[in-house]
Amino acid sequence: MSTDDSPLTRASLLIQLREGANDGAWREFTSLYGPVIYGFARKRGLQDADAADLMQDVLRSVSAAIGHLDYDRSRGTFRGWLFTITRNKIFNFLAARRIRPQGSGDTTTNRLLASHPDASEGSDDWEVEYQRRLAALAMERIKGEFQANTWRAFWLTAVDGVAVADVAQQLGMSPGAIYVAKSRVLARLKDEVDQMRRQEDE
């Protein structure tokens, strides 16, 4: 994937989304933000099916509103706008559940319903979900740059948390080679994430 095809919501992608004729732009948008919306909804207490439904509801709202959205970076980020839509829909969902109880009895849900969230409530969770998804997309983009064993060494140690000695034995590599492989991939991953963030902030 080239730099110009980065799946991020910089102004050029928003323009393509607003025009409504670019299926690729919409796929890239949903690839980045669909999992962020879903993960955030789960953290706010929604069950799997409800979080999936809410994600679709948010995406429908974005699709309906994007044609009228004038992107002005000085007024805040697109991600902030999307966070507000998602947070409000979750609050409405939980409020409706309180009116029509679904047998949850869940104390987390009850706490969430106790007060209307302020403008920043949940923004840390939202950012965590966004960072996690950005890292996943970056890994997809750079994986092909490395030999299979190098990537496996990185994945087993950095993602799965397997001990270096065990990975070295499993892959037939020295512990030193495992450390080098892991650090090479991590450095490249950091560069890719940084580049993707810069592109979004343009």
N, C-alpha and C positions, 0 to 999 in steps of 0.2 A: 504494500500500500504506500503510495507516495505521500509526501508532506501535504500536497494539495487535497488529498482525499482523507485527511485526518477527521475522525468522527467526532468533531467537537462543535460547540454552538458558538463559534465566532460569527461575525456579522455575515460573512459570505454564505454560510450554511443556513442562517436564519432567513436570508433573502430567498434561497432556494426553497426552503420550507414554505415561505409565504406565497411563493408562486404556485405551489401545490401540484406542479407537474413532474417534480423530480422524486421518483420513488426511491432512488438511491439515497438521497438526503434524508428522507423519512426513516429508512432502514437504519442509517447511521445514527440518527437521533435516538430511535427506540433502542438500539443496541447499547448505547451509552446510558440513557436515562431510565429505560424500563426497569432494569435490575436495581437501580438506585431507589426509585419510587417503591418498588416491591419490598426491598430490604428495609427501608425506612418504615413502611407500614407495619411490617412484622415486628420491628422494635417498639412500635407504639402500641402493641398488644393485639393486632389483628391476626386471625388465623390464616392459614395458607390460602384457602379459596377466597376469603374476603380480601386479602392483600392483593391477590391476582386480579380480582374484579375491580378493586380500587385503582390499581395500576392502569387497567384499560379505561376506566372512567377519566382519569387524569389525562391520558393520552388523547382521548376523544375531545376533552375540553381544550387541550393545546391545539389540536387540529382545527377546531372551530374558531379559536381566537387568534391563531397565528397570522391570518390574513389581515387583521386589524392592528397587529403589534408593530409599533415603530421602535426599532432598537436604538436606544440612547444609552450608551455605556455610562454616561455621567449620572444617570438616574438609578443605577444599580445593575447587577448582573442578571442575565437571563436565568442563571441557576437560582438566584434569589427569588425571582418571579415564580419559577416552577416550584420551589420550596413552599412558597406561600399558598399556591393552589393546592399542593399535596397536603399540607398541614391542615388547611381549612376543610378539605374533603374528609380527612380522617376525623377531625373533630365532629363534623356533621354526622358521619357514620356512627361514631361512638355515642353521640347525643341521641340519635334515632334508636340505637340499641337500648339506651336507658329507658326511652319511652316504651319500646316494645322489647322487653327482656328476652334474650335467647338462651337463658339457662347458663350463662357464663359464670356469674358469681365470682369472677376473677378479680382479685384485689388490685392488680395493676390497672385493669380497665376502670375499676371504680375510682382509683386515684386520678386517672387521666380525666375522668368526667367531673371531678370535684370542682375544677375551675377552668374557665376558658383560657387557652394558651395565649401568652403574649406574643409579640411579633417575632421574637427570637427563640421561643420555646422549641426545643428539638433541633436547633440548627447545628449543634455539635454532632448529633447522630446522623443528620443529613450529610454533613461534610465527610464523616467517616465512610458512609456508604458510597459517596462520590469518589473518594480517594481509592477505596477498594476496587471499584469498577474501573477507574482509570488505570490502576496497576494491572488489572486483568487484561484490559485491552492492549496495554503496552507490552505485556508478556506475549500475547498473541502475535503482535507485530514483529518482535525481535527473535522469536524462537528459531526461525529459519536461518538466522545468522550464525548459529552455533552447531557444533557436531553433537550427535545424539548423546554421547557419554558426558560431555560438558554440561548440556542442559539437564540431563538426569541427575548429575552430581549437585547442581544448583537446586533442582526441585526437591530432591530427597532431603537435603540439609536445610535449605531456607524455608521451604513451604511445608514439607511433611515433618520436619524436626527430627529426622533420623540422625543418630550420632555419626560423626565423621568417620570413625574407625569402622563402623558397620557398613557405611556406604562405600568406603575404600575396598573392603573385602567383597562386597556385592558386585562392584563394577570392575574389580581387578586393577585398581589405581592406587597410588600411594596417597596417604593422608595429605601430603603437601600438594599433590595435584588436585585433590578435592577442594582444598582451600583456594587454590588459584582459580579453578573453574567457577566456584561460587562467587568469588570477588569480581571476576571478569563479567559475569552475567549481571550481578547486582549493580556494577558501575554503569553498564550499558542500559540497564533498566532505569536507573535514576536519570540518565541523560534523556531517555525517551519520554519519561513522565514529565520532566522539566520542559521539554520541547512541546509536548501536547498542552501543557498548562499555558505556556507562552502563546501558543496559537489561539487558545480560547480567549485569552485576555487582550488580543489584538483589537 
